Amino acid sequence: MNLVPVTTEDYRRIAERKLPRFLFDYIDGGAYGEVTLRRNVSDFQRLSPRQTVMCDVSGVDTSTTIADTPAALPVALAPVGMCGMFARRAEVQAKRAADRAGVPFTLSTVSICSLEEVAGVSDIPFWFQLYMLRDREVVKEILERAWGVGVRTLVFTVDLAVVGERYRDTRNGIAGGANAWGRLRSGLLSYLSHPSWLVDVGIKGKPHLFGNLSTYVPAATNVAEYREWVESQFDASVTWKDIEWLRDIWKGKLIIKGVLTPEDAESAVNAGADGVVVSNHGGRQLDGVASSISALPAVVEKLADRAEIIMDGGVRSGLDVFRARSQGASGVMIGRPWAFAVAARGEQGVVDLLSAFKREATVAMALSGVTRMDQVTSDLVNIDRG
């Protein structure tokens, strides 16, 4: 008997069965020994809700705004690279799911589906994530395309000057550029052992190209070659001066993703950012750094009311959304949860997961004696500092 998936872990287990090993590990894995990856999740458990009873909680409302975007829940789908390899045209499915759930969707630079394809889903605006590439003319062109399809919120990732050492990818043969990818792609065993993925994604999900970059790497014929080009474009010389340049050419909301310290958060705002995402790249970059949830309060204290503060990393439930709000985040971004859900059950999986998050957040609020998100404050949780 197949159980109905409810939690992030439920979808993770289904995704593990459905995906070729190297793709599952690409989603699931982190850098080095994956200490930060685990810490991102476990540190949420240090925040214990303070149950409060006998309050009128007959009308709990989880809605809010994130970066001036109305949201039925303080959650946005984070940018996830290569997601169209996990399910057929997965970014399109996820955008539809986000629209249905009433939360923002963020498209990755290295998505399989292009800006234009995702924009064709509906007139509801979505967010776009970008890196500072060496070729600034490409950056400007991509931003023009994003603006042209209605994007008004740019999430700019700053913690990828170099690529983290991700041992699972190395073991699976997908680290080290296009040649490594080519060696993997030439083997059929992993694909043949996952026939549903092979048909639905491998065959029916084509083209398997980075849709946003196809005009800039015309000679590339597969994801491997695109990925090699993207990694060659990561610019280790980027400073806050480059963010000032970006601010001059981007007229919409600018959210800087990848800060962990109050000092970096303040530098981002001083460079012109409207907000920051407190993030360690899901534990995929520098292993051993602080979890996002533990780094959040100091950033909130530093920025006070000067900027929007979002966090990502380790959010696995609506209760975690409640906990993040209690520590001062206006909202959270979720990456792995929606990637697992779309791999497991497509659009409906993402809708159902977000519905579960909303139910869990509603319960957390009601049993803490509050009915609105702006009432979720630090006095509603106890912190285990052991």
Helices and strands as residue ranges (DSSP letters): H 8-18, H 21-28, H 35-42, G 43-46, E 47-49, E 64-66, E 69-71, E 75-77, G 83-85, H 90-101, E 106-107, H 115-119, E 127-130, H 136-148, E 153-157, H 167-171, H 178-185, H 189-192, H 195-197, I 198-203, G 211-213, H 223-233, H 240-249, E 253-259, H 262-270, E 275-278, G 281-283, H 292-303, E 308-312, H 318-326, E 331-334, H 336-366, G 373-375, G 378-380, E 381-383
